[in-house]
Amino acid sequence: GGYPAARFWTLYAADQSLGVIDTGKTRRSALQSYEVLRQPDNSVVITVGNRPAPGNWLLTGGSGKMYFVLTFYDTPIASSTGLSDVTLPRILKAGCNA
């Protein structure tokens, strides 16, 4: 999927309380739109896990349920009544280290 028009967005991995997952590392478990590498079609591919990966990598750790919190800033969808017209990114589970 795509993502709605927005001036800026952030993505982080969260625990059940929606707090940022503690990875025990100094690297933050968050990405933002100004730092990601984009594909030729302007899409973004992000690898999530506890092992470094090339490209856009979101560090995670721990065990249990994990949520992804994607926040859009300065976007027209906040005032839209046609929320069904919004296309959001999709998450594909490619594997698990557990």
Gaussian input, Z-matrix of N, CA and C with variables (Angstrom, degrees):
# hf/3-21g

backbone

0 1
 N
 C     1     B1
 C     2     B2     1     A1
 N     3     B3     2     A2     1     D1
 C     4     B4     3     A3     2     D2
 C     5     B5     4     A4     3     D3
 N     6     B6     5     A5     4     D4
 C     7     B7     6     A6     5     D5
 C     8     B8     7     A7     6     D6
 N     9     B9     8     A8     7     D7
 C    10    B10     9     A9     8     D8
 C    11    B11    10    A10     9     D9
 N    12    B12    11    A11    10    D10
 C    13    B13    12    A12    11    D11
 C    14    B14    13    A13    12    D12
 N    15    B15    14    A14    13    D13
 C    16    B16    15    A15    14    D14
 C    17    B17    16    A16    15    D15
 N    18    B18    17    A17    16    D16
 C    19    B19    18    A18    17    D17
 C    20    B20    19    A19    18    D18
 N    21    B21    20    A20    19    D19
 C    22    B22    21    A21    20    D20
 C    23    B23    22    A22    21    D21
 N    24    B24    23    A23    22    D22
 C    25    B25    24    A24    23    D23
 C    26    B26    25    A25    24    D24
 N    27    B27    26    A26    25    D25
 C    28    B28    27    A27    26    D26
 C    29    B29    28    A28    27    D27
 N    30    B30    29    A29    28    D28
 C    31    B31    30    A30    29    D29
 C    32    B32    31    A31    30    D30
 N    33    B33    32    A32    31    D31
 C    34    B34    33    A33    32    D32
 C    35    B35    34    A34    33    D33
 N    36    B36    35    A35    34    D34
 C    37    B37    36    A36    35    D35
 C    38    B38    37    A37    36    D36
 N    39    B39    38    A38    37    D37
 C    40    B40    39    A39    38    D38
 C    41    B41    40    A40    39    D39
 N    42    B42    41    A41    40    D40
 C    43    B43    42    A42    41    D41
 C    44    B44    43    A43    42    D42
 N    45    B45    44    A44    43    D43
 C    46    B46    45    A45    44    D44
 C    47    B47    46    A46    45    D45
 N    48    B48    47    A47    46    D46
 C    49    B49    48    A48    47    D47
 C    50    B50    49    A49    48    D48
 N    51    B51    50    A50    49    D49
 C    52    B52    51    A51    50    D50
 C    53    B53    52    A52    51    D51
 N    54    B54    53    A53    52    D52
 C    55    B55    54    A54    53    D53
 C    56    B56    55    A55    54    D54
 N    57    B57    56    A56    55    D55
 C    58    B58    57    A57    56    D56
 C    59    B59    58    A58    57    D57
 N    60    B60    59    A59    58    D58
 C    61    B61    60    A60    59    D59
 C    62    B62    61    A61    60    D60
 N    63    B63    62    A62    61    D61
 C    64    B64    63    A63    62    D62
 C    65    B65    64    A64    63    D63
 N    66    B66    65    A65    64    D64
 C    67    B67    66    A66    65    D65
 C    68    B68    67    A67    66    D66
 N    69    B69    68    A68    67    D67
 C    70    B70    69    A69    68    D68
 C    71    B71    70    A70    69    D69
 N    72    B72    71    A71    70    D70
 C    73    B73    72    A72    71    D71
 C    74    B74    73    A73    72    D72
 N    75    B75    74    A74    73    D73
 C    76    B76    75    A75    74    D74
 C    77    B77    76    A76    75    D75
 N    78    B78    77    A77    76    D76
 C    79    B79    78    A78    77    D77
 C    80    B80    79    A79    78    D78
 N    81    B81    80    A80    79    D79
 C    82    B82    81    A81    80    D80
 C    83    B83    82    A82    81    D81
 N    84    B84    83    A83    82    D82
 C    85    B85    84    A84    83    D83
 C    86    B86    85    A85    84    D84
 N    87    B87    86    A86    85    D85
 C    88    B88    87    A87    86    D86
 C    89    B89    88    A88    87    D87
 N    90    B90    89    A89    88    D88
 C    91    B91    90    A90    89    D89
 C    92    B92    91    A91    90    D90
 N    93    B93    92    A92    91    D91
 C    94    B94    93    A93    92    D92
 C    95    B95    94    A94    93    D93
 N    96    B96    95    A95    94    D94
 C    97    B97    96    A96    95    D95
 C    98    B98    97    A97    96    D96
 N    99    B99    98    A98    97    D97
 C   100   B100    99    A99    98    D98
 C   101   B101   100   A100    99    D99
 N   102   B102   101   A101   100   D100
 C   103   B103   102   A102   101   D101
 C   104   B104   103   A103   102   D102
 N   105   B105   104   A104   103   D103
 C   106   B106   105   A105   104   D104
 C   107   B107   106   A106   105   D105
 N   108   B108   107   A107   106   D106
 C   109   B109   108   A108   107   D107
 C   110   B110   109   A109   108   D108
 N   111   B111   110   A110   109   D109
 C   112   B112   111   A111   110   D110
 C   113   B113   112   A112   111   D111
 N   114   B114   113   A113   112   D112
 C   115   B115   114   A114   113   D113
 C   116   B116   115   A115   114   D114
 N   117   B117   116   A116   115   D115
 C   118   B118   117   A117   116   D116
 C   119   B119   118   A118   117   D117
 N   120   B120   119   A119   118   D118
 C   121   B121   120   A120   119   D119
 C   122   B122   121   A121   120   D120
 N   123   B123   122   A122   121   D121
 C   124   B124   123   A123   122   D122
 C   125   B125   124   A124   123   D123
 N   126   B126   125   A125   124   D124
 C   127   B127   126   A126   125   D125
 C   128   B128   127   A127   126   D126
 N   129   B129   128   A128   127   D127
 C   130   B130   129   A129   128   D128
 C   131   B131   130   A130   129   D129
 N   132   B132   131   A131   130   D130
 C   133   B133   132   A132   131   D131
 C   134   B134   133   A133   132   D132
 N   135   B135   134   A134   133   D133
 C   136   B136   135   A135   134   D134
 C   137   B137   136   A136   135   D135
 N   138   B138   137   A137   136   D136
 C   139   B139   138   A138   137   D137
 C   140   B140   139   A139   138   D138
 N   141   B141   140   A140   139   D139
 C   142   B142   141   A141   140   D140
 C   143   B143   142   A142   141   D141
 N   144   B144   143   A143   142   D142
 C   145   B145   144   A144   143   D143
 C   146   B146   145   A145   144   D144
 N   147   B147   146   A146   145   D145
 C   148   B148   147   A147   146   D146
 C   149   B149   148   A148   147   D147
 N   150   B150   149   A149   148   D148
 C   151   B151   150   A150   149   D149
 C   152   B152   151   A151   150   D150
 N   153   B153   152   A152   151   D151
 C   154   B154   153   A153   152   D152
 C   155   B155   154   A154   153   D153
 N   156   B156   155   A155   154   D154
 C   157   B157   156   A156   155   D155
 C   158   B158   157   A157   156   D156
 N   159   B159   158   A158   157   D157
 C   160   B160   159   A159   158   D158
 C   161   B161   160   A160   159   D159
 N   162   B162   161   A161   160   D160
 C   163   B163   162   A162   161   D161
 C   164   B164   163   A163   162   D162
 N   165   B165   164   A164   163   D163
 C   166   B166   165   A165   164   D164
 C   167   B167   166   A166   165   D165
 N   168   B168   167   A167   166   D166
 C   169   B169   168   A168   167   D167
 C   170   B170   169   A169   168   D168
 N   171   B171   170   A170   169   D169
 C   172   B172   171   A171   170   D170
 C   173   B173   172   A172   171   D171
 N   174   B174   173   A173   172   D172
 C   175   B175   174   A174   173   D173
 C   176   B176   175   A175   174   D174
 N   177   B177   176   A176   175   D175
 C   178   B178   177   A177   176   D176
 C   179   B179   178   A178   177   D177
 N   180   B180   179   A179   178   D178
 C   181   B181   180   A180   179   D179
 C   182   B182   181   A181   180   D180
 N   183   B183   182   A182   181   D181
 C   184   B184   183   A183   182   D182
 C   185   B185   184   A184   183   D183
 N   186   B186   185   A185   184   D184
 C   187   B187   186   A186   185   D185
 C   188   B188   187   A187   186   D186
 N   189   B189   188   A188   187   D187
 C   190   B190   189   A189   188   D188
 C   191   B191   190   A190   189   D189
 N   192   B192   191   A191   190   D190
 C   193   B193   192   A192   191   D191
 C   194   B194   193   A193   192   D192
 N   195   B195   194   A194   193   D193
 C   196   B196   195   A195   194   D194
 C   197   B197   196   A196   195   D195
 N   198   B198   197   A197   196   D196
 C   199   B199   198   A198   197   D197
 C   200   B200   199   A199   198   D198
 N   201   B201   200   A200   199   D199
 C   202   B202   201   A201   200   D200
 C   203   B203   202   A202   201   D201
 N   204   B204   203   A203   202   D202
 C   205   B205   204   A204   203   D203
 C   206   B206   205   A205   204   D204
 N   207   B207   206   A206   205   D205
 C   208   B208   207   A207   206   D206
 C   209   B209   208   A208   207   D207
 N   210   B210   209   A209   208   D208
 C   211   B211   210   A210   209   D209
 C   212   B212   211   A211   210   D210
 N   213   B213   212   A212   211   D211
 C   214   B214   213   A213   212   D212
 C   215   B215   214   A214   213   D213
 N   216   B216   215   A215   214   D214
 C   217   B217   216   A216   215   D215
 C   218   B218   217   A217   216   D216
 N   219   B219   218   A218   217   D217
 C   220   B220   219   A219   218   D218
 C   221   B221   220   A220   219   D219
 N   222   B222   221   A221   220   D220
 C   223   B223   222   A222   221   D221
 C   224   B224   223   A223   222   D222
 N   225   B225   224   A224   223   D223
 C   226   B226   225   A225   224   D224
 C   227   B227   226   A226   225   D225
 N   228   B228   227   A227   226   D226
 C   229   B229   228   A228   227   D227
 C   230   B230   229   A229   228   D228
 N   231   B231   230   A230   229   D229
 C   232   B232   231   A231   230   D230
 C   233   B233   232   A232   231   D231
 N   234   B234   233   A233   232   D232
 C   235   B235   234   A234   233   D233
 C   236   B236   235   A235   234   D234
 N   237   B237   236   A236   235   D235
 C   238   B238   237   A237   236   D236
 C   239   B239   238   A238   237   D237
 N   240   B240   239   A239   238   D238
 C   241   B241   240   A240   239   D239
 C   242   B242   241   A241   240   D240
 N   243   B243   242   A242   241   D241
 C   244   B244   243   A243   242   D242
 C   245   B245   244   A244   243   D243
 N   246   B246   245   A245   244   D244
 C   247   B247   246   A246   245   D245
 C   248   B248   247   A247   246   D246
 N   249   B249   248   A248   247   D247
 C   250   B250   249   A249   248   D248
 C   251   B251   250   A250   249   D249
 N   252   B252   251   A251   250   D250
 C   253   B253   252   A252   251   D251
 C   254   B254   253   A253   252   D252
 N   255   B255   254   A254   253   D253
 C   256   B256   255   A255   254   D254
 C   257   B257   256   A256   255   D255
 N   258   B258   257   A257   256   D256
 C   259   B259   258   A258   257   D257
 C   260   B260   259   A259   258   D258
 N   261   B261   260   A260   259   D259
 C   262   B262   261   A261   260   D260
 C   263   B263   262   A262   261   D261
 N   264   B264   263   A263   262   D262
 C   265   B265   264   A264   263   D263
 C   266   B266   265   A265   264   D264
 N   267   B267   266   A266   265   D265
 C   268   B268   267   A267   266   D266
 C   269   B269   268   A268   267   D267
 N   270   B270   269   A269   268   D268
 C   271   B271   270   A270   269   D269
 C   272   B272   271   A271   270   D270
 N   273   B273   272   A272   271   D271
 C   274   B274   273   A273   272   D272
 C   275   B275   274   A274   273   D273
 N   276   B276   275   A275   274   D274
 C   277   B277   276   A276   275   D275
 C   278   B278   277   A277   276   D276
 N   279   B279   278   A278   277   D277
 C   280   B280   279   A279   278   D278
 C   281   B281   280   A280   279   D279
 N   282   B282   281   A281   280   D280
 C   283   B283   282   A282   281   D281
 C   284   B284   283   A283   282   D282
 N   285   B285   284   A284   283   D283
 C   286   B286   285   A285   284   D284
 C   287   B287   286   A286   285   D285
 N   288   B288   287   A287   286   D286
 C   289   B289   288   A288   287   D287
 C   290   B290   289   A289   288   D288
 N   291   B291   290   A290   289   D289
 C   292   B292   291   A291   290   D290
 C   293   B293   292   A292   291   D291

   B1=1.4424
   B2=1.4987
   B3=1.2831
   B4=1.4583
   B5=1.5018
   B6=1.3057
   B7=1.4512
   B8=1.5181
   B9=1.3210
   B10=1.4614
   B11=1.5237
   B12=1.3095
   B13=1.4568
   B14=1.5246
   B15=1.3047
   B16=1.4625
   B17=1.5187
   B18=1.3074
   B19=1.4593
   B20=1.5248
   B21=1.3309
   B22=1.4562
   B23=1.5180
   B24=1.3498
   B25=1.4542
   B26=1.5217
   B27=1.3328
   B28=1.4556
   B29=1.5242
   B30=1.3285
   B31=1.4561
   B32=1.5191
   B33=1.3315
   B34=1.4642
   B35=1.5168
   B36=1.3419
   B37=1.4541
   B38=1.5188
   B39=1.3344
   B40=1.4642
   B41=1.5251
   B42=1.3347
   B43=1.4593
   B44=1.5255
   B45=1.3268
   B46=1.4695
   B47=1.5251
   B48=1.3326
   B49=1.4680
   B50=1.5324
   B51=1.3430
   B52=1.4658
   B53=1.5239
   B54=1.3344
   B55=1.4634
   B56=1.5139
   B57=1.3306
   B58=1.4620
   B59=1.5250
   B60=1.3231
   B61=1.4612
   B62=1.5250
   B63=1.3216
   B64=1.4594
   B65=1.5163
   B66=1.3267
   B67=1.4615
   B68=1.5249
   B69=1.3348
   B70=1.4470
   B71=1.5238
   B72=1.3107
   B73=1.4658
   B74=1.5272
   B75=1.3199
   B76=1.4637
   B77=1.5204
   B78=1.3308
   B79=1.4598
   B80=1.5191
   B81=1.3209
   B82=1.4662
   B83=1.5180
   B84=1.3085
   B85=1.4683
   B86=1.5155
   B87=1.3274
   B88=1.4605
   B89=1.5240
   B90=1.3078
   B91=1.4604
   B92=1.5120
   B93=1.3142
   B94=1.4596
   B95=1.5315
   B96=1.3149
   B97=1.4610
   B98=1.5221
   B99=1.3245
   B100=1.4590
   B101=1.5207
   B102=1.3358
   B103=1.4609
   B104=1.5193
   B105=1.3234
   B106=1.4577
   B107=1.5304
   B108=1.3161
   B109=1.4601
   B110=1.5202
   B111=1.3113
   B112=1.4636
   B113=1.5203
   B114=1.3324
   B115=1.4532
   B116=1.5322
   B117=1.3393
   B118=1.4691
   B119=1.5298
   B120=1.3443
   B121=1.4694
   B122=1.5320
   B123=1.3440
   B124=1.4680
   B125=1.5257
   B126=1.3330
   B127=1.4629
   B128=1.5267
   B129=1.3230
   B130=1.4608
   B131=1.5284
   B132=1.3327
   B133=1.4511
   B134=1.5141
   B135=1.3371
   B136=1.4685
   B137=1.5181
   B138=1.3334
   B139=1.4588
   B140=1.5194
   B141=1.3333
   B142=1.4583
   B143=1.5197
   B144=1.3300
   B145=1.4541
   B146=1.5128
   B147=1.3335
   B148=1.4608
   B149=1.5247
   B150=1.3285
   B151=1.4631
   B152=1.5246
   B153=1.3392
   B154=1.4750
   B155=1.5276
   B156=1.3164
   B157=1.4599
   B158=1.5234
   B159=1.3239
   B160=1.4649
   B161=1.5252
   B162=1.3141
   B163=1.4688
   B164=1.5178
   B165=1.3086
   B166=1.4679
   B167=1.5193
   B168=1.3176
   B169=1.4609
   B170=1.5189
   B171=1.3253
   B172=1.4581
   B173=1.5172
   B174=1.3132
   B175=1.4593
   B176=1.5213
   B177=1.3277
   B178=1.4607
   B179=1.5211
   B180=1.3055
   B181=1.4527
   B182=1.5118
   B183=1.3217
   B184=1.4555
   B185=1.5099
   B186=1.3176
   B187=1.4561
   B188=1.5236
   B189=1.2905
   B190=1.4653
   B191=1.5117
   B192=1.3237
   B193=1.4571
   B194=1.5231
   B195=1.3341
   B196=1.4537
   B197=1.5255
   B198=1.3052
   B199=1.4546
   B200=1.5187
   B201=1.3261
   B202=1.4534
   B203=1.5162
   B204=1.3178
   B205=1.4574
   B206=1.5240
   B207=1.3230
   B208=1.4549
   B209=1.5219
   B210=1.3185
   B211=1.4566
   B212=1.5219
   B213=1.3220
   B214=1.4619
   B215=1.5205
   B216=1.3162
   B217=1.4636
   B218=1.5206
   B219=1.3199
   B220=1.4621
   B221=1.5275
   B222=1.3190
   B223=1.4584
   B224=1.5237
   B225=1.3217
   B226=1.4680
   B227=1.5290
   B228=1.3472
   B229=1.4659
   B230=1.5213
   B231=1.3324
   B232=1.4635
   B233=1.5271
   B234=1.3101
   B235=1.4571
   B236=1.5281
   B237=1.3152
   B238=1.4653
   B239=1.5217
   B240=1.3112
   B241=1.4633
   B242=1.5190
   B243=1.3170
   B244=1.4582
   B245=1.5184
   B246=1.3352
   B247=1.4511
   B248=1.5210
   B249=1.3086
   B250=1.4553
   B251=1.5306
   B252=1.3326
   B253=1.4580
   B254=1.5223
   B255=1.3238
   B256=1.4557
   B257=1.5246
   B258=1.3346
   B259=1.4632
   B260=1.5176
   B261=1.3167
   B262=1.4627
   B263=1.5188
   B264=1.3352
   B265=1.4673
   B266=1.5236
   B267=1.3103
   B268=1.4551
   B269=1.5197
   B270=1.3076
   B271=1.4609
   B272=1.5243
   B273=1.3243
   B274=1.4602
   B275=1.5121
   B276=1.3307
   B277=1.4554
   B278=1.5214
   B279=1.3300
   B280=1.4567
   B281=1.5097
   B282=1.3282
   B283=1.4484
   B284=1.5087
   B285=1.3130
   B286=1.4628
   B287=1.5129
   B288=1.3381
   B289=1.4623
   B290=1.5147
   B291=1.3331
   B292=1.4661
   B293=1.5022
   A1=111.29
   A2=116.17
   A3=122.20
   A4=110.19
   A5=115.34
   A6=120.03
   A7=107.86
   A8=117.29
   A9=121.04
   A10=111.80
   A11=115.70
   A12=120.82
   A13=108.97
   A14=115.86
   A15=121.26
   A16=107.92
   A17=116.12
   A18=119.64
   A19=110.72
   A20=116.62
   A21=121.33
   A22=108.42
   A23=117.81
   A24=120.88
   A25=109.96
   A26=115.03
   A27=121.57
   A28=108.49
   A29=115.09
   A30=121.71
   A31=107.53
   A32=115.97
   A33=118.95
   A34=110.49
   A35=114.30
   A36=121.37
   A37=107.63
   A38=115.94
   A39=120.47
   A40=111.22
   A41=114.73
   A42=120.85
   A43=108.93
   A44=117.46
   A45=121.06
   A46=113.45
   A47=117.54
   A48=119.82
   A49=111.61
   A50=116.26
   A51=125.02
   A52=112.91
   A53=116.48
   A54=121.18
   A55=109.38
   A56=116.41
   A57=120.77
   A58=109.53
   A59=116.57
   A60=121.35
   A61=110.12
   A62=116.32
   A63=121.57
   A64=107.71
   A65=116.49
   A66=120.95
   A67=111.95
   A68=117.38
   A69=120.40
   A70=112.45
   A71=117.04
   A72=122.84
   A73=109.15
   A74=116.04
   A75=119.88
   A76=111.69
   A77=117.75
   A78=120.90
   A79=109.69
   A80=116.09
   A81=120.43
   A82=111.69
   A83=115.59
   A84=121.74
   A85=109.71
   A86=116.22
   A87=120.04
   A88=109.67
   A89=115.50
   A90=122.75
   A91=107.95
   A92=116.02
   A93=119.41
   A94=108.80
   A95=115.43
   A96=122.13
   A97=114.17
   A98=119.10
   A99=120.19
   A100=113.16
   A101=118.59
   A102=119.65
   A103=114.46
   A104=118.81
   A105=120.11
   A106=111.79
   A107=114.69
   A108=121.67
   A109=107.98
   A110=116.98
   A111=121.28
   A112=110.78
   A113=115.44
   A114=122.82
   A115=108.32
   A116=118.59
   A117=120.53
   A118=114.04
   A119=117.46
   A120=120.50
   A121=112.40
   A122=117.65
   A123=125.40
   A124=113.19
   A125=118.35
   A126=120.43
   A127=109.19
   A128=115.51
   A129=121.75
   A130=108.22
   A131=116.82
   A132=122.53
   A133=107.63
   A134=116.80
   A135=122.08
   A136=108.86
   A137=115.82
   A138=121.67
   A139=108.01
   A140=116.85
   A141=122.61
   A142=108.41
   A143=117.30
   A144=119.70
   A145=112.27
   A146=115.36
   A147=119.94
   A148=112.36
   A149=116.98
   A150=121.54
   A151=109.39
   A152=118.02
   A153=120.56
   A154=111.84
   A155=115.28
   A156=121.75
   A157=108.16
   A158=117.32
   A159=119.51
   A160=111.04
   A161=116.02
   A162=120.60
   A163=111.13
   A164=116.26
   A165=122.33
   A166=108.77
   A167=116.53
   A168=122.20
   A169=109.71
   A170=116.66
   A171=123.33
   A172=107.87
   A173=116.79
   A174=122.66
   A175=110.66
   A176=115.93
   A177=121.27
   A178=108.39
   A179=115.99
   A180=121.54
   A181=109.33
   A182=115.54
   A183=120.29
   A184=112.44
   A185=115.30
   A186=121.10
   A187=108.60
   A188=115.77
   A189=120.47
   A190=111.57
   A191=114.94
   A192=120.66
   A193=110.90
   A194=114.45
   A195=121.24
   A196=107.82
   A197=115.13
   A198=121.93
   A199=108.38
   A200=116.23
   A201=120.81
   A202=107.81
   A203=116.24
   A204=121.78
   A205=107.70
   A206=115.90
   A207=123.23
   A208=106.97
   A209=116.40
   A210=121.47
   A211=110.08
   A212=116.72
   A213=122.62
   A214=109.17
   A215=116.44
   A216=122.10
   A217=109.34
   A218=115.31
   A219=122.52
   A220=110.46
   A221=114.63
   A222=121.14
   A223=110.54
   A224=117.99
   A225=120.22
   A226=113.66
   A227=119.10
   A228=118.66
   A229=112.79
   A230=117.40
   A231=120.32
   A232=111.05
   A233=117.30
   A234=119.82
   A235=111.95
   A236=116.80
   A237=120.95
   A238=111.05
   A239=115.18
   A240=119.18
   A241=110.17
   A242=117.24
   A243=121.46
   A244=111.76
   A245=117.21
   A246=120.80
   A247=112.55
   A248=118.23
   A249=120.10
   A250=111.42
   A251=117.57
   A252=121.81
   A253=112.50
   A254=118.29
   A255=122.66
   A256=109.93
   A257=116.76
   A258=121.92
   A259=108.09
   A260=116.74
   A261=121.64
   A262=110.33
   A263=116.72
   A264=120.19
   A265=111.10
   A266=116.21
   A267=119.76
   A268=109.22
   A269=115.27
   A270=122.64
   A271=107.72
   A272=115.86
   A273=121.08
   A274=109.25
   A275=116.98
   A276=120.99
   A277=108.27
   A278=116.12
   A279=121.04
   A280=111.98
   A281=117.41
   A282=121.20
   A283=109.93
   A284=115.58
   A285=120.92
   A286=108.45
   A287=116.68
   A288=121.63
   A289=113.12
   A290=117.42
   A291=120.37
   A292=112.99
   D1=175.33
   D2=178.36
   D3=-102.95
   D4=-159.36
   D5=174.22
   D6=-144.37
   D7=148.52
   D8=-176.43
   D9=-64.73
   D10=158.29
   D11=175.57
   D12=-61.59
   D13=131.64
   D14=178.47
   D15=-157.40
   D16=148.23
   D17=177.81
   D18=-70.00
   D19=-31.68
   D20=-174.74
   D21=-157.85
   D22=146.32
   D23=174.22
   D24=-142.98
   D25=156.60
   D26=175.83
   D27=-129.93
   D28=153.45
   D29=177.86
   D30=-138.60
   D31=130.35
   D32=173.33
   D33=-142.42
   D34=154.76
   D35=175.88
   D36=-88.47
   D37=133.42
   D38=-173.79
   D39=-125.67
   D40=155.28
   D41=174.02
   D42=-87.52
   D43=-170.68
   D44=-176.05
   D45=-63.42
   D46=-24.63
   D47=178.41
   D48=-89.15
   D49=5.39
   D50=-178.14
   D51=67.89
   D52=18.23
   D53=172.19
   D54=-85.62
   D55=154.98
   D56=179.21
   D57=-60.28
   D58=134.19
   D59=-179.72
   D60=-63.14
   D61=132.09
   D62=176.85
   D63=-82.50
   D64=115.71
   D65=-177.76
   D66=-95.99
   D67=-9.52
   D68=-176.78
   D69=75.94
   D70=7.09
   D71=-179.65
   D72=-116.15
   D73=165.95
   D74=178.38
   D75=-79.91
   D76=-19.19
   D77=-179.96
   D78=-72.93
   D79=134.25
   D80=178.82
   D81=-73.44
   D82=149.60
   D83=177.81
   D84=-96.45
   D85=57.27
   D86=-179.49
   D87=-151.07
   D88=153.23
   D89=173.91
   D90=-130.15
   D91=156.90
   D92=175.31
   D93=-138.20
   D94=158.48
   D95=-169.72
   D96=-60.37
   D97=-28.13
   D98=-177.79
   D99=-78.40
   D100=-11.51
   D101=-176.35
   D102=-112.01
   D103=-5.13
   D104=-175.81
   D105=-83.66
   D106=151.98
   D107=173.32
   D108=-85.99
   D109=136.12
   D110=-177.84
   D111=-109.56
   D112=150.72
   D113=175.26
   D114=-76.37
   D115=166.43
   D116=178.57
   D117=-55.74
   D118=-29.15
   D119=179.40
   D120=-89.27
   D121=11.91
   D122=179.07
   D123=76.71
   D124=4.80
   D125=176.50
   D126=-77.70
   D127=166.40
   D128=-178.66
   D129=-127.25
   D130=129.41
   D131=175.54
   D132=-112.11
   D133=126.28
   D134=-177.05
   D135=-123.92
   D136=128.68
   D137=174.33
   D138=-95.90
   D139=133.68
   D140=-178.21
   D141=-116.66
   D142=130.28
   D143=177.65
   D144=169.94
   D145=178.93
   D146=-177.86
   D147=-95.22
   D148=0.58
   D149=176.76
   D150=-114.19
   D151=136.28
   D152=-179.55
   D153=-55.20
   D154=143.97
   D155=179.38
   D156=-137.53
   D157=149.27
   D158=178.48
   D159=-68.00
   D160=155.33
   D161=179.41
   D162=81.90
   D163=-141.34
   D164=-179.44
   D165=-84.84
   D166=114.44
   D167=-177.23
   D168=-123.34
   D169=127.51
   D170=176.50
   D171=-107.97
   D172=112.00
   D173=-178.39
   D174=-70.78
   D175=131.11
   D176=174.37
   D177=-133.74
   D178=169.98
   D179=178.26
   D180=-167.26
   D181=-178.38
   D182=178.02
   D183=85.36
   D184=-162.33
   D185=-179.81
   D186=-144.28
   D187=167.66
   D188=-179.75
   D189=95.11
   D190=-169.88
   D191=-177.55
   D192=-65.90
   D193=146.05
   D194=177.18
   D195=-132.40
   D196=140.96
   D197=178.47
   D198=-121.76
   D199=154.93
   D200=174.18
   D201=-113.27
   D202=127.52
   D203=-179.29
   D204=-110.12
   D205=113.46
   D206=-179.68
   D207=-111.77
   D208=118.83
   D209=-176.41
   D210=-117.06
   D211=128.36
   D212=178.32
   D213=-103.34
   D214=135.72
   D215=178.96
   D216=-116.03
   D217=140.85
   D218=178.73
   D219=52.10
   D220=63.56
   D221=-178.26
   D222=-124.95
   D223=144.74
   D224=178.94
   D225=-71.77
   D226=-13.50
   D227=-178.00
   D228=-69.64
   D229=-18.73
   D230=179.91
   D231=-64.83
   D232=-29.88
   D233=-178.64
   D234=-106.37
   D235=5.40
   D236=-178.18
   D237=-81.05
   D238=142.76
   D239=173.15
   D240=-95.82
   D241=-8.32
   D242=-179.57
   D243=-98.84
   D244=57.22
   D245=-177.89
   D246=-61.82
   D247=-22.17
   D248=179.22
   D249=-70.22
   D250=-15.60
   D251=179.46
   D252=-83.02
   D253=-7.06
   D254=-176.37
   D255=-82.17
   D256=128.80
   D257=176.27
   D258=-103.99
   D259=121.61
   D260=-178.83
   D261=-104.25
   D262=160.04
   D263=177.92
   D264=-61.72
   D265=158.62
   D266=176.50
   D267=-112.77
   D268=155.72
   D269=-179.24
   D270=-113.83
   D271=125.48
   D272=178.30
   D273=-114.03
   D274=124.09
   D275=176.81
   D276=-84.62
   D277=113.20
   D278=-177.58
   D279=-97.92
   D280=-16.05
   D281=-179.52
   D282=172.84
   D283=176.85
   D284=-179.13
   D285=-150.28
   D286=136.14
   D287=-179.65
   D288=-89.50
   D289=-0.54
   D290=-175.84
   D291=-74.62

